[in-house]
Amino acid sequence: MAKLATSNNALGVLIALGAGATLASVTSIARYAYDRGTEPFALIGARMLIALVLVVGIEWWRNGDLHMPAVGRRWIVLGGVSLSLIGLCYLSSVQFISPALAVAILYLFPVIVLIVESLQARHWPKPAVALAFAAALAGIVVCVGVNWSVSSPLGIVLALVASCAAAGLVISSSHAYALGAQRNFLAWCNLIAGGVVFLVILLSPYDFAELYGSAIQGSVYVVAAALFYAVGITLSIVALKYTSGTLASLALNIEPPMTMLIAWWLLGDRLSNVQYWGMLLAVIAISWGTWALQNQHKDN
């Protein structure tokens, strides 16, 4: 049994690594599209539609139905709302700030997950874990705070909201799977997310014909962003079938450096040297804190 658990954990971590590497490309593709005239809501709406069709279609094919699980429904709703906020806020943020800065802010979410899981387990973090949290927050503050005058406050706020939503998605997915609500979980999360996203677009001041034309104009970028996003989100949730939210968050730390690499290659995007050091400190501290917390759970 111990070997099986170890094998499952390893598989879950590998899947989460794949999710992080895949998601790393989405914001750079989005920024590339925005710089060439694609409206953010056009890309977000089209991406949601394509992802919805793909994920719901796959779940229907796998399970033969789309019945909502009888248990864990509040976690399904939370997962769907969280997924919608990630799509709306994270992909909108890169219209105002660089993909590298956006992902640095987004990666507060493992710290949030660590804190919530500690509170749920009713175990106070050991000094090493608390120090790691503090170092991670310091790294994010350095990354965001340097050159504040050239960063858009709106972009930073959008990325912060997306970070909280990402934590909500990890936590809700972990709880839903623990309750045995994995059947059609992905489908219902995407259905709820799609409803929220399309309602926001409907209430926006944009004309539908304008958004449709913008999506067609940037169709290559829209399809690419949709596919990478759908695959990345699906893999990140599937990983939780095999490992804990804590370990999945640890593996997803591959996304920030991958995002910086892709943004540099595709956009020529660069942060200041101090911001790069802040990002490095945050990633190392989050990884350290996650590992320390996992060992703390084993000890307890």
Sequence and secondary structure as in RCSB ss.txt:
>XXXX:A:sequence
MAKLATSNNALGVLIALGAGATLASVTSIARYAYDRGTEPFALIGARMLIALVLVVGIEWWRNGDLHMPAVGRRW
IVLGGVSLSLIGLCYLSSVQFISPALAVAILYLFPVIVLIVESLQARHWPKPAVALAFAAALAGIVVCVGVNWSV
SSPLGIVLALVASCAAAGLVISSSHAYALGAQRNFLAWCNLIAGGVVFLVILLSPYDFAELYGSAIQGSVYVVAA
ALFYAVGITLSIVALKYTSGTLASLALNIEPPMTMLIAWWLLGDRLSNVQYWGMLLAVIAISWGTWALQNQHKDN
>XXXX:A:secstr
 HHHHHHHHHHHHHHHHHHHHHHTTHHHHHHHHHTTT  HHHHHHHHHHHHHHHHHHHHHHHHS     SS HHH
HHHHHHHHHHIIIIIHHHTTTS HHHHHHHHTTHHHHHHHHHHHHHT    HHHHHHHHHHHHHHHHHHHTTGGG
S HHHHHHHHHHHHHHHHHHHHHHHHHHTT  TTHHHHHHHHHHHHHHHHHHHSS  HHHHHHHHHHTHHHHHHH
HHHHHHHHHHHHHGGGTS HHHHHHHGGGHHHHHHHHHHHHH     HHHHHHHHHHHHHHHHHHHHHHHHHHH 
